[in-house]
């Protein structure tokens, strides 16, 4: 029994952690999705209200639209116009999309309460239970925002029912809203769980496509993509240092100890690099026994040389202890300080520095200043 409880608690903690990741790391895609759903939901609400106003008198001859029905339509139209203007300028979403989703939700919930209380004092509620189910499901918003709005709405709704409806009808309507709220919690929880799982799977596939399977660091394509994004963000005032590291005697290791030993070493180097450099730095395997590191925001040759010394010492210790063959590394590095940097040119110059280090003396470090094209 205890083991089952622990397993259940573990599953709950995992789900909550995944949801935090989903709303934090997936905010950009969520905002983009919310913006598209906002336009669709707003359009649907406008068409539904128009149809309701036109069709209801044909079914219930004594029914006439109240001022609240008539005010509901322009409120939706204004929200739709604002959303459309925002969509034209921010097709990828942005935080404004979430704010507009909250605005539409408030409009829908507010007018639903007005229509089901003051607008139809003698009739059973229709809109509030429906909105309780629809609003939390349509948009991808954090739980505390969606149900915070609904909780405030329910309090206001209970007050309006006690004020404008007779006791029995009001109780039935309040009970119906509570049942709708309970159903909403279940449905929204299931849909959110499916959205989170889908996001986590996509994130896993993306991570695998960007990661070198052996060393668990960035692969070649992901390296250049990260470099390009970094320079786009910081040019023309980029400060950085690019290091290309190449293993010495790696072929000898493969020939004498076998490729399995070489794979073990490459995996250990991936771990060594992630421990030596910062999380914010770009670290990847370019291919074979070559590795690339971009130090962000620093152009200090002394720091580069200190990193080189640290890696050399740990690499020698690692290979002697585990493989009985000392393997060293050569460094070619280029640093730029407050200037416009081209990723390919920076890489070429670092590669030239590495070639010079390998040619002059293995297990050495050559550091150059970045030279832009003139």
N, C-alpha and C positions, 0 to 999 in steps of 0.2 A: 504493500500500500504506500509506504513512504517513497519507494523508488518511483512509483507512478506519479505521486505528487511532485517529486523533484523534476521528473521529466516534463510534466505539465508546466511547472514554473519556468523551466528552461525554454520551452517552446514559446511561452508568453514573453519572456525577456528577449528572445531572439526576434519575435515579431515586432515588438516595440522598438528594438534597435534598428531593424530594417525600415520601419516606418519613419524613424527620425532621419535615417540616411536618404530615404525616398524624398522627403519634403525638403531636406537641406541640399543634397547633391543634385536632385532632379528638378530643382525649382525652375530652371530655364525651360525644360521641356514641358513641365506642368503649366507654366504661364502661357506658353505657346498653344497648348491644348485647350486651356481655359478660354483663351481669346476666341478660338474657333467655335467652341461650345457656347460662348457668350452670345455671339451673333446668331447662332442657330436657335438657342433657347429664347432669346429676345424676339426673334421673328415668329417662332412657334407660339409664344405667349400672346403676341399681338393678333395673330390669325385666330387663335382659340377664343380670345375675348370678343373679337368682331363676330365670329360665328355664334358665340353664346348669346350676344345681344340680339342678333338677327333671328336666330332659331328658337330661342326660349319662348317668345310671345306666340309662336305657332303651336307650341306644345301646351303652354299654360297661358290661356287667353287673358287672364287677369294680371299677368306679370308685366311690369314696366321697369326699364332701367332706372336706377337711382342715380343721384349725383356722384356717388362713389364709383359706380360702373363707368360713368362718363369721364370721371377724373382719372380713372385707372389707365385708360387708353392713351391720353397725352403723356402721362408719366412714363409709360413703356416706350412711346415714340421718341421722347427726349433721350431716354437711356439708350435706345437703339441708335439714334443719330450720333451721340457722343461715342458710343462703342465703334461705330463705323468709321468715324474720323480718326479715332485712336488706332484702329486696325490698319488703315491706309498708311500710317506713319510708323507703326510698330508691328509688322507682320510676325515677328519672332516672339511676341508676347511682351515681356517686361513686367515689372511689379505693378504697373498701372492696370494690367489685365486682371490681376487678382482683385484690385480695388474696385474695378468695374463689376466684377462678378459678385462682390459683396454688396455693391449698390443695387444691382438687379435683384439679388436675394432679399434685401431689405424692402424693396418696392413690392415684390411678390408677397412677402409675408405680411407687410403692413396692410395692403389693400385686401388681402384675404381675410384678415381679422375684421376690417371695416365692413366688407361685404357680408360676412357671416354673422355679424352682430347688428350694427345699426342699419345696414342695408337690407336685412331680411330678419327682422325681429321675431316674426311668427313662423319662420320656416327653419327646417333643420340645416345644419352647416354642411357646406359642400367643399369650399375652397381650402380651408385650413388643414384638414386631414390630408388632402391631396398634396399641398405644398410641403407638409412635413416629410412626406416620402420623396418628393421630387428634388427639392432644393439641395439636400446634402449629397445626393447621388450624382447630379448633373456635373457639378464643378469639383475639381480636385483641390480642396482646401483643408487645412489642418482641422482635426476634430474639434478643438476648443473654439475655433472660429465658427464653424458650421453650427454646432450645437449650442454655442454661446448665444448666437442669434435666435435659435429656436427656443431656448430656455427663456429669454427675455420676451419673446413673442407669446409663449405659453402663459407667462405671468400676466401680460397685458390682456391676453385672450380671456383668461379666467375672470379678470376684473370686468371686462366688457360684457361677458355673458351674464354675470350677476347683476349688471346695471341695466341692460337693454332686453334681456330675454326672461320669459317666465321660468319659474323654478325647475319644472320638469324638463322642458326643452333644453334649458341651459345645462342641466346635469348630463343629459344624453350627449349633447355636443361636446362637453368637457371630457366625458368618457371616451367618445370617439376620437378626440384629439390625442388622448393619452395612448390609446391603442395604436393609432397611426404613428405616434412618436416611438413606441416600442418596436413596431414593424420597421420603421425607418432606421433605427439603430442596428437592427439585425442586417437589413439589406445593405446599408452603407458600410457596415463592417466587412461584409463578404466582398463587396465590390472593391473596397480599399485594399483588402488582402490580396485580391487578384491583381490589382494595379501594382501593388508593391512587389509581388512575385514576378510579374512581367518585367518590371523595371530592374529587379535584381538579376534576372536572367540576361537581359540586354547588357547590363553593366558587366556581367561576367564574360559574355561574348566579346564585348569591346575590350575588356582587359586582356583577354587571351590574344586578341588580334594585334594588340600593341606590345605584347610582352614576349621576350625571348624565352622559349619553353625551358631551356636548360638552366639559365642563370637567374631567371625571374626578374630581370630588369628590362628596360625598353629595347625593342628591336630596331633595326635600321630605319624602317619607314617612320616609326614613332619618334625616333630621335630627330629627324629632319623636320617633322611636323611640329614638334615642341620647340625647336630652334626658330623656325619660321614665325610661330605665334609669339615667342618671346621678343624677337627683333621688331615685329610689327607693333608690339605694345610699347617698346622703349626707344625705338629710333625716333629722332636723330641724336638721342642722348644716352646711348647704350653703354653700360659698363659691365664687362664680363671677362671671363677667361675660359678658353676652350682647351681641353687636354685630350690628346689622343694617346692612348697607352697600348703598347704592343709587347707581348711576352717574348722574352729571349729563351732560346733553347726549347721551345715548345714542341718542335718537330722531333727533337731528340727524345723528349719524354714520351711522345706517342710511339716512336720506333722501339724504344726499350721497354716501356711499361705497358704499352697498349693504349688504344683509344678510350677504353673505359677509364683509365687513370687520368687521361687528358680531360674527359668530361667531368670527372670529380673535381679537378683543379679549376676548370672554368666555372663550375657551380660555386665553389668556395670563393672565387674572385668576385663573383656577383655579390655574395654576402659581404665580402671585405670592403667593396666599394660603397655599398649602402651604409655600412657602419662608419666609414672614414669621412664621407661627405655628408652634407646636410640634406634633409628631406626635400628642401625647395630646389636643390640643384638637379640638373638633368643628367641622368646616369643611364647608359645603355651599352649594349654590345653591338658593335658595327658589323661584325662578322668574323668567323674564325677565332683568332686570338687577339683581336683588336677591340678596344673599349673606348668609349667617348664620354667625357664628363664636361658639362658646362657649369662653371661657377657663376651664379647670378649675382650681380651687384658688386663684384670685387675684381680688381685688376692689380693685385699685389703679387709680384714675382716671388717674394719671400714666402708667402703663403703657399704658392704653387710648389716651390721647392720643399717646403716642410711636408706637404702632402706626399710628394714624391718619396721623400726619405721614409716616412711612416709606412707607405705601401711596400717599399723595397724591404724593409726590415721584417714586416709581417709576412710578406710573400716568401722570403728566404726561410723563415722559421716554419711556415706552413708546409712548404715543399720538402724540407729536410726531415721534418717529423713524420709526415704522412707518405711521402713518395721516395725519400732517400736520394733525390736528385734536386740540387738547388736550381730553381727557376727564378730569373729576375725579369725586370720590365724596363722598357725604354719609354721616355716621355717626350712628346712634342707638344708644345703649348704656345698659344698666341693670346695676348690679352688686349682688350680695347677699353678705353677710358673716355666716357662722355662723347661718343661719336657715332656716326651712322655706320652700321655693320651689315654686310651682306653675308648670309649664312654660308653659301657655297664658297665665297672667297675666303672667309674665315677658316673654313674647313681645309681648303687647299693650302693655306699658309701654315696651319697646324700640322698637316700631313707632310709638308716640306720640312718643317722643324723636326718631325719624327724621323724622316729619312736621314737627315743630317746626324741626329743622335745615334741611329743604328749604324751609319757608315763610319763615323768617327770612333765610336766606342760603345759597345753594347752596355746596357744597364746604366744609361746616362740620361740627362734631362736637358733639353734645349728649349729655351723660352725666348720668344720674340714679341715685339710690339706689332699690333695689327696695322697694316698699311692699306689704306683705302685706295681704290682706283682713282686716278686723276685724269 
